[in-house]
């Protein structure tokens, strides 16, 4: 930013560096007065007081004797001065040979002489004589801050060269602002932060203000009345001010604006909106009064922004530095504009130029601030999502065993495609275990039993604790664990004090695409578990499966096989040796 300002600041002040400064004096136009008479008798002009002290009206403005301009005398000269609110302007140029040449234009035809700045540069007629004095005849001048300001006599070619440099400068600034607006508009549908459309609206008004205040819009739209350009300039600057209030309100945390500052923001918004709207609708009626009200509104805005920064510092806002960096330059330069508008300091060309430059600098700095704001919001969102995942995991997990609970198991089980095998496992004589080992020992048995079940899992299998000592395991029918090996693993786990722990299994295979399917498969598996309990425990029983979803068949695996596998149990592709139990088919597991 410092390097950028170092390059562009000389461009912005170039109009004040070329040619020769021209001092001017003023007097009101009286009936019967003529330009030749005013040029012949300059004694009645006021050269000491501020021109704006005369109020609005029609005025003669006379230059002091013109000094020769350094450079090639054959080059065409032009007289340049700041663009102000006037209905019509006539330049009477007195030459050294006594001739007076006249150039006239109205507010509607000013665009032919309008350069970036905004500066009116009127080429002087070519003659062999040298211009010695210029008399302005200004009609309908608002004279808010002077009738003729910053007059300079210069080579017209030099003025056009500065124009080219300023065109590059304004092109960079407005291109950057438009790019930032498009960038935020593209991001807004994804991030949905209310700050982003407000920032885009701010950039819109900054762009509009840059177009109007620089005079570029007058070059693009040559039919545009210059006084109307001033009106739009006020509208856009007012839009910037109003949007800043809203932008600050959305930029900082809610705590910064809690209380009196929130009410002050509404009051400042009204105090800016009413005078600017009145100026846009009523000017040139009461234009000086309305202008004073607009200036007062901006002074209040500056005080409000300083109060926002102080309150953000007191509230330890995370975004204080971003706002301070982005808006410190515009705030400081706006203070100079307010002081000039209040006639407390003299007008300088850089004051007008600095506003546009500071707006461009603010757009770049504020974009960094907005990016930082979005980064913090996205980080907060990521933390919230992580917390949500943790909370969901806690809500889905049995706190004792770390397995899914019944609700989470059902959420993931119902809707699985293809035949599914449900295995219900219930620890045998768990009350006796609790009585023997105590509740702490019983909890440890549950944890070891759950780990043995979890170690049996293969791909896409689910395991959960669905009751006190009852567990459920669900797998695709083709990849379901072998019931006998599962019993052996549960039996062979190491439990506290060498306790012997066995389990009974109830199995059923069927679809799991709907809740009704779940209820049928669960009912059959539960009745099969009941049959295994009645059949002597430490065994597995199959429930009756729906047609087309029968359990696999084959030979049993001997429960005494050793060592027990540590990897997930092999696929149950065989039916164990069986006997008919109370419900379905049961595999003997041993006593």
C-alpha positions in Angstrom: 0.0 0.0 0.0 2.8 2.4 0.8 4.5 1.6 -2.5 1.3 2.1 -4.3 0.6 5.4 -2.7 4.1 6.6 -3.4 3.6 6.0 -7.1 0.1 7.4 -7.5 0.2 10.3 -5.1 2.4 12.4 -7.5 -0.1 11.7 -10.3 -3.0 12.9 -8.1 -1.3 16.2 -7.3 0.2 16.7 -10.8 -2.4 19.4 -11.7 -1.1 21.4 -8.9 2.5 21.0 -10.0 2.4 22.1 -13.7 2.1 25.7 -15.0 1.8 28.8 -13.0 -0.6 29.5 -10.2 -3.0 32.3 -10.8 -4.2 34.5 -7.9 -7.8 35.8 -8.3 -10.0 38.6 -6.9 -13.8 38.8 -6.8 -16.7 41.3 -7.0 -20.4 40.8 -7.5 -21.8 41.7 -10.9 -23.9 44.9 -11.0 -26.2 45.9 -13.8 -24.6 47.8 -16.6 -21.1 46.5 -15.9 -19.1 45.2 -18.9 -16.0 43.0 -19.2 -13.8 45.6 -20.8 -14.6 48.1 -18.1 -13.8 45.5 -15.4 -10.5 44.7 -17.0 -9.7 48.4 -17.3 -10.6 49.2 -13.7 -9.5 46.4 -11.4 -9.5 48.5 -8.3 -13.0 47.5 -7.1 -12.1 43.7 -6.7 -11.7 42.0 -3.3 -8.4 40.1 -3.2 -8.3 39.5 0.5 -11.5 37.9 1.7 -12.7 34.3 1.0 -14.8 34.3 -2.1 -17.4 32.1 -0.4 -18.2 35.0 2.0 -20.1 36.7 -0.8 -22.7 33.9 -1.0 -24.5 32.7 -4.1 -25.1 34.9 -7.1 -23.3 36.3 -10.2 -19.7 37.4 -10.0 -16.7 38.8 -11.7 -13.5 37.1 -10.9 -10.3 38.8 -12.1 -6.9 37.2 -12.2 -3.8 39.0 -11.2 -1.4 39.9 -14.0 -0.3 36.6 -15.7 3.4 35.6 -15.6 4.9 33.9 -18.6 4.8 30.1 -18.5 8.1 28.3 -18.7 8.6 26.2 -21.8 8.1 26.6 -25.5 6.2 29.9 -26.1 4.7 28.4 -29.3 2.8 25.8 -27.4 -0.9 26.5 -26.8 -1.8 27.7 -23.3 -4.9 26.8 -21.3 -6.4 28.2 -18.1 -7.3 25.4 -15.6 -9.5 25.8 -12.5 -11.6 23.6 -10.3 -15.1 22.7 -11.4 -17.8 24.3 -9.2 -21.6 24.7 -9.3 -22.3 27.5 -11.9 -25.0 27.9 -14.5 -22.8 29.7 -17.1 -19.2 30.8 -17.4 -17.6 33.3 -19.8 -13.8 33.9 -19.9 -12.6 37.3 -21.2 -8.9 37.0 -22.0 -6.9 40.2 -22.3 -3.8 40.0 -24.5 -0.7 42.2 -24.4 -1.8 43.9 -27.7 -5.0 45.1 -26.0 -7.3 42.6 -27.6 -10.0 40.7 -25.6 -11.0 37.3 -26.6 -14.1 35.6 -25.3 -14.9 31.9 -24.5 -18.3 31.0 -23.1 -19.9 27.8 -22.0 -22.8 26.7 -19.8 -23.2 24.0 -17.3 -24.7 21.8 -20.0 -21.7 22.3 -22.3 -18.9 22.1 -19.8 -17.9 18.5 -20.7 -15.8 19.7 -23.7 -13.4 21.3 -21.3 -13.7 18.9 -18.3 -10.6 17.0 -17.4 -10.0 14.5 -14.6 -9.6 16.1 -11.2 -12.3 17.4 -11.9 -10.6 20.4 -13.6 -12.0 22.7 -16.3 -9.1 23.4 -18.7 -10.0 26.0 -21.4 -7.5 26.3 -24.2 -6.8 29.9 -24.9 -7.1 31.3 -28.5 -3.8 31.3 -30.4 -2.5 34.8 -31.0 1.0 36.4 -31.5 0.4 38.3 -28.3 0.7 37.0 -24.7 -2.3 36.7 -22.4 -1.8 39.2 -19.5 -5.1 38.9 -17.6 -8.2 36.7 -17.4 -11.7 37.8 -16.3 -14.3 35.2 -15.3 -18.0 36.1 -15.7 -19.8 33.5 -13.5 -23.6 33.3 -13.6 -25.6 31.3 -11.1 -22.6 30.4 -8.9 -23.4 28.5 -5.7 -20.1 29.8 -4.3 -20.1 27.2 -1.5 -16.3 27.2 -1.3 -15.3 29.7 -3.9 -16.2 30.7 -7.5 -12.8 30.1 -9.1 -10.5 27.8 -7.2 -7.0 26.6 -8.0 -6.5 28.5 -11.2 -3.4 27.7 -13.1 -2.0 28.9 -16.5 -0.3 25.9 -18.2 0.6 24.4 -21.5 -2.4 22.5 -22.8 -0.2 19.6 -23.8 1.1 19.2 -20.2 -2.5 19.2 -19.0 -3.4 16.4 -21.4 -0.3 14.4 -20.2 -1.5 14.7 -16.6 -4.9 13.6 -17.8 -3.4 10.4 -19.2 -1.7 9.7 -15.9 -4.8 10.3 -13.9 -6.8 8.1 -16.4 -4.4 5.2 -15.5 -4.8 6.0 -11.8 -8.6 6.0 -11.9 -8.7 3.0 -14.1 -6.6 1.0 -11.5 -8.7 2.2 -8.6 -12.1 1.5 -10.2 -10.9 -1.8 -11.7 -9.8 -2.9 -8.3 -13.1 -1.8 -6.7 -15.2 -3.5 -9.3 -13.2 -6.7 -9.0 -13.6 -6.7 -5.2 -17.4 -6.3 -5.6 -17.6 -9.2 -8.1 -15.4 -11.3 -5.8 -17.7 -10.7 -2.8 -20.8 -11.3 -4.9 -19.5 -14.6 -6.0 -18.6 -15.6 -2.4 -21.9 -14.4 -0.9 -24.1 -17.4 -2.0 -21.6 -19.8 -0.5 -20.9 -17.9 2.8 -24.2 -16.1 3.3 -22.7 -13.4 5.5 -24.8 -10.2 5.7 -21.5 -8.2 5.7 -20.8 -9.1 2.0 -23.8 -7.4 0.3 -23.3 -4.3 2.4 -19.7 -4.2 1.4 -20.7 -4.6 -2.3 -23.1 -1.7 -1.8 -20.3 0.3 -0.3 -18.1 -0.5 -3.3 -20.9 0.6 -5.6 -21.1 4.0 -4.0 -17.3 4.3 -3.9 -17.2 3.6 -7.7 -20.1 6.1 -8.3 -18.3 8.7 -6.2 -15.0 8.2 -8.0 -16.8 8.5 -11.4 -18.6 11.7 -10.4 -16.0 13.5 -8.3 -13.2 12.8 -10.8 -15.3 14.2 -13.7 -14.9 10.9 -15.6 -18.7 10.5 -15.9 -18.8 13.9 -17.6 -16.4 12.6 -20.2 -18.3 9.4 -20.7 -21.6 11.2 -20.9 -20.9 14.5 -22.6 -24.5 15.4 -22.6 -24.6 15.4 -18.8 -25.0 18.8 -17.2 -22.0 19.7 -15.0 -24.3 20.9 -12.2 -26.1 17.5 -12.3 -22.7 15.9 -12.0 -22.2 17.8 -8.8 -25.6 16.7 -7.6 -24.8 13.0 -8.3 -21.4 13.5 -6.7 -23.3 14.6 -3.5 -25.6 11.6 -3.8 -22.8 9.1 -4.2 -20.8 10.6 -1.4 -23.9 10.5 0.8 -24.4 6.9 -0.2 -20.8 6.1 0.9 -21.4 7.8 4.3 -24.7 5.9 4.9 -23.2 2.6 3.9 -20.2 3.1 6.2 -22.6 3.3 9.1 -24.3 0.0 8.1 -20.9 -1.6 7.2 -19.5 -0.8 10.6 -22.6 -2.2 12.2 -22.2 -5.5 10.4 -18.4 -5.6 10.5 -17.9 -5.6 14.3 -19.3 -8.1 16.8 -22.7 -7.4 18.2 -21.2 -6.6 21.6 -19.5 -3.5 20.2 -22.8 -1.8 19.2 -24.7 -2.9 22.3 -26.3 0.0 24.1 -25.9 3.7 23.3 -23.8 3.1 20.2 -26.5 1.2 18.5 -28.9 4.1 19.0 -26.3 6.5 17.9 -25.8 4.6 14.6 -29.5 5.1 13.8 -29.3 8.8 14.7 -26.2 9.3 12.6 -27.8 7.5 9.7 -30.8 9.9 9.8 -28.6 13.0 10.2 -26.7 12.0 7.0 -29.6 10.8 5.0 -31.9 13.8 5.4 -29.5 16.6 4.3 -28.1 14.5 1.4 -31.6 13.7 0.2 -32.7 17.3 0.5 -29.6 18.5 -1.3 -30.2 16.0 -4.2 -33.9 17.0 -4.5 -33.8 20.7 -3.8 -30.4 22.1 -5.1 -29.8 24.8 -6.1 -32.6 26.1 -3.8 -31.1 26.9 -0.4 -27.9 25.2 -1.7 -25.5 26.8 0.8 -27.7 25.9 3.8 -28.1 22.4 2.6 -24.4 22.1 1.9 -23.7 23.3 5.5 -26.1 20.6 6.8 -24.3 17.9 4.7 -20.9 19.0 6.0 -22.3 18.9 9.6 -23.6 15.3 8.9 -20.1 14.3 7.8 -18.5 15.8 10.8 -21.0 13.8 13.0 -20.0 10.7 11.0 -16.3 11.2 11.7 -17.1 11.5 15.4 -19.2 8.4 15.2 -16.5 6.4 13.5 -14.0 7.4 16.2 -16.5 6.4 18.8 -16.8 3.0 17.1 -13.1 2.5 17.2 -12.9 3.4 20.9 -15.8 1.1 21.7 -14.3 -1.7 19.7 -11.0 -1.2 21.6 -12.8 -1.3 24.9 -14.7 -4.5 23.9 -11.5 -6.1 22.7 -12.9 -6.6 19.2 -11.1 -9.1 16.9 -11.7 -6.8 13.9 -10.5 -3.5 15.4 -7.1 -3.5 13.6 -8.7 -4.3 10.2 -11.2 -1.5 10.4 -8.7 1.0 11.8 -6.2 0.2 8.9 -8.9 0.4 6.3 -10.6 3.6 7.4 -7.8 5.6 9.1 -6.7 7.2 5.8 -10.3 8.2 4.7 -11.2 9.4 8.2 -8.1 11.7 8.4 -8.5 13.1 4.8 -12.2 13.5 5.3 -11.4 15.7 8.3 -9.4 18.0 6.0 -12.5 18.2 3.6 -14.7 19.0 6.5 -12.3 21.7 7.8 -12.1 23.2 4.3 -15.9 23.1 3.9 -16.2 24.9 7.2 -13.7 27.5 5.9 -11.2 26.7 8.6 -8.4 25.8 6.2 -7.7 26.9 2.6 -8.7 24.8 -0.4 -5.9 22.8 -2.0 -6.1 20.6 -5.2 -4.9 17.5 -3.3 -8.0 17.7 -1.0 -10.3 16.7 -3.8 -7.9 14.2 -5.2 -7.1 12.6 -1.8 -10.8 11.7 -1.3 -10.8 9.4 -4.3 -7.4 8.0 -3.5 -8.3 7.3 0.1 -11.5 5.6 -1.1 -9.4 3.3 -3.3 -7.0 2.7 -0.5 -9.9 2.0 1.8 -11.4 -0.5 -0.7 -8.1 -2.4 -0.8 -7.6 -2.3 2.9 -11.2 -3.0 3.7 -11.1 -6.0 1.3 -8.3 -7.4 3.5 -10.4 -6.7 6.6 -13.4 -8.4 5.0 -11.2 -11.3 4.0 -9.9 -11.6 7.6 -13.5 -11.3 8.9 -14.6 -14.1 6.6 -11.6 -16.2 7.7 -12.6 -15.8 11.3 -16.2 -16.6 10.5 -15.2 -19.7 8.6 -12.9 -20.7 11.5 -15.8 -20.3 13.9 -18.0 -22.3 11.6 -15.3 -25.1 11.4 -15.0 -25.1 15.2 -18.8 -25.2 15.5 -19.0 -28.1 13.0 -16.3 -30.0 14.9 -18.2 -29.4 18.2 -21.3 -30.6 16.4 -19.6 -33.7 15.3 -18.3 -34.4 18.8 -21.7 -33.8 20.2 -23.3 -36.1 17.7 -20.7 -38.7 18.4 -21.4 -38.4 22.1 -25.1 -38.6 21.4 -24.6 -41.7 19.2 -22.2 -43.5 21.5 -22.7 -45.7 24.5 -20.5 -44.0 27.2 -19.5 -47.3 28.9 -18.4 -49.4 25.9 -17.8 -46.8 23.2 -20.1 -48.7 20.8 -23.1 -47.2 19.0 -26.2 -46.9 21.1 -29.6 -48.2 20.0 -30.7 -44.9 18.2 -27.5 -44.5 16.2 -27.5 -48.2 15.3 -31.1 -48.0 13.9 -30.2 -44.8 12.0 -27.5 -46.6 10.1 -29.1 -50.0 9.9 -32.4 -49.2 8.4 -32.2 -48.5 4.7 -29.2 -50.8 3.9 -29.7 -52.6 0.7 -29.4 -56.4 0.1 -30.0 -59.2 2.7 -28.6 -58.4 6.1 -27.8 -60.7 9.0 -28.6 -59.4 12.4 -26.9 -61.0 15.4 -28.2 -60.3 18.9 -25.7 -61.2 21.6 -26.6 -61.5 25.3 -24.2 -62.2 28.1 -25.2 -65.3 30.0 -26.0 -65.0 33.7 -24.9 -61.4 33.9 -26.7 -60.8 37.2 -24.5 -63.5 38.7 -21.4 -61.8 37.3 -22.5 -58.6 38.9 -23.1 -60.2 42.2 -19.7 -62.0 42.1 -17.5 -59.2 40.7 -19.5 -56.1 41.8 -20.8 -53.5 39.5 -17.4 -52.1 38.6 -16.3 -55.7 37.6 -19.6 -56.0 35.7 -18.8 -52.8 33.8 -15.4 -54.1 33.0 -16.9 -57.3 31.7 -19.2 -55.3 29.4 -16.2 -53.3 28.1 -14.2 -56.4 27.3 -17.2 -58.1 25.8 -17.8 -55.0 23.6 -14.2 -54.9 22.5 -14.3 -58.6 21.5 -17.4 -57.9 19.4 -15.8 -54.8 17.8 -12.7 -56.9 16.9 -15.0 -59.2 15.0 -16.1 -56.5 12.7 -15.4 -56.6 9.0 -16.1 -53.9 6.3 -19.5 -52.2 6.5 -20.5 -54.0 9.7 -22.3 -52.3 12.6 -22.1 -53.1 16.3 -24.0 -51.5 19.2 -25.0 -51.9 22.8 -28.8 -51.9 22.7 -29.6 -52.9 26.3 -28.0 -53.6 29.6 -26.0 -56.7 28.6 -27.5 -57.1 25.1 -25.5 -56.2 22.0 -26.4 -56.2 18.2 -24.2 -56.8 15.2 -25.4 -56.2 11.6 -23.6 -57.3 8.4 -24.3 -58.1 4.8 -25.5 -61.7 4.7 -22.6 -62.8 2.5 -20.0 -61.3 4.9 -21.6 -62.1 8.3 -19.2 -63.4 11.0 -19.3 -67.2 11.7 -21.5 -67.7 14.7 -19.4 -70.5 16.3 -16.2 -68.6 15.9 -17.9 -65.5 17.3 -19.0 -67.5 20.3 -15.4 -68.8 20.7 -13.9 -65.3 20.6 -16.4 -64.0 23.2 -15.7 -67.0 25.4 -12.0 -66.8 25.0 -11.6 -63.1 26.0 -9.7 -62.4 29.2 -12.2 -61.1 31.8 -11.5 -59.8 35.4 -10.2 -62.4 38.0 -10.3 -65.1 35.3 -14.1 -65.1 35.2 -15.7 -67.4 32.6 -18.1 -65.5 30.4 -20.3 -66.9 27.7 -23.0 -65.5 25.5 -26.1 -66.6 23.6 -26.7 -65.5 20.0 -29.9 -65.0 18.1 -29.5 -64.5 14.4 -31.8 -63.7 11.5 -31.2 -62.8 7.9 -33.5 -60.6 5.9 -34.0 -57.2 4.2 -33.4 -54.0 6.2 -34.7 -51.4 3.7 -37.6 -50.2 6.0 -38.5 -49.9 9.6 -41.0 -52.8 9.1 -38.2 -55.0 7.8 -36.2 -54.1 10.9 -39.0 -55.0 13.2 -39.5 -58.4 11.5 -35.8 -59.3 11.5 -35.3 -58.1 15.1 -38.3 -60.0 16.3 -37.1 -63.3 14.7 -33.5 -62.7 16.0 -34.9 -61.9 19.5 -37.0 -65.1 19.6 -34.0 -67.0 18.4 -31.9 -65.5 21.2 -34.7 -66.6 23.6 -34.5 -70.1 22.2 -30.7 -70.1 22.7 -31.2 -69.1 26.3 -33.7 -71.9 26.8 -31.6 -74.4 25.0 -28.8 -74.2 27.5 -27.0 -70.8 26.6 -23.5 -70.5 25.1 -25.0 -71.2 21.7 -26.4 -69.6 18.6 -30.0 -70.0 17.2 -31.3 -68.9 13.8 -34.7 -67.2 13.5 -37.0 -67.8 10.6 -35.9 -65.7 7.6 -38.2 -64.3 5.0 -38.3 -66.3 1.7 -35.2 -65.7 -0.4 -33.1 -64.6 2.6 -32.2 -67.9 4.2 -29.0 -68.1 6.3 -26.0 -69.9 4.7 -25.6 -73.7 5.1 -22.7 -76.0 5.7 -20.6 -77.7 8.4 -19.8 -76.3 11.9 -16.4 -75.3 13.0 -15.3 -77.0 16.3 -15.3 -74.5 19.2 -12.1 -76.0 20.6 -10.0 -74.9 17.6 -7.0 -72.8 18.7 -5.6 -70.3 18.6 -8.5 -67.8 18.3 -8.0 -65.3 15.4 -7.2 -61.7 16.2 -8.4 -60.5 12.9 -12.1 -60.1 12.0 -13.9 -63.4 11.9 -14.2 -65.3 8.6 -17.3 -65.1 6.5 -20.0 -67.5 7.6 -20.3 -69.5 4.4 -21.3 -72.7 6.1 -24.2 -73.8 8.3 -23.1 -75.4 11.6 -24.2 -78.8 12.8 -27.6 -78.1 14.3 -30.5 -79.3 16.2 -34.1 -78.1 16.2 -34.7 -75.8 19.1 -37.6 -73.9 20.4 -37.4 -71.4 17.6 -35.7 -71.9 14.2 -32.3 -73.7 14.1 -29.7 -73.7 16.9 -26.0 -74.5 16.8 -24.6 -76.2 19.9 -21.9 -74.1 21.5 -21.0 -76.2 24.6 -21.9 -75.9 28.2 
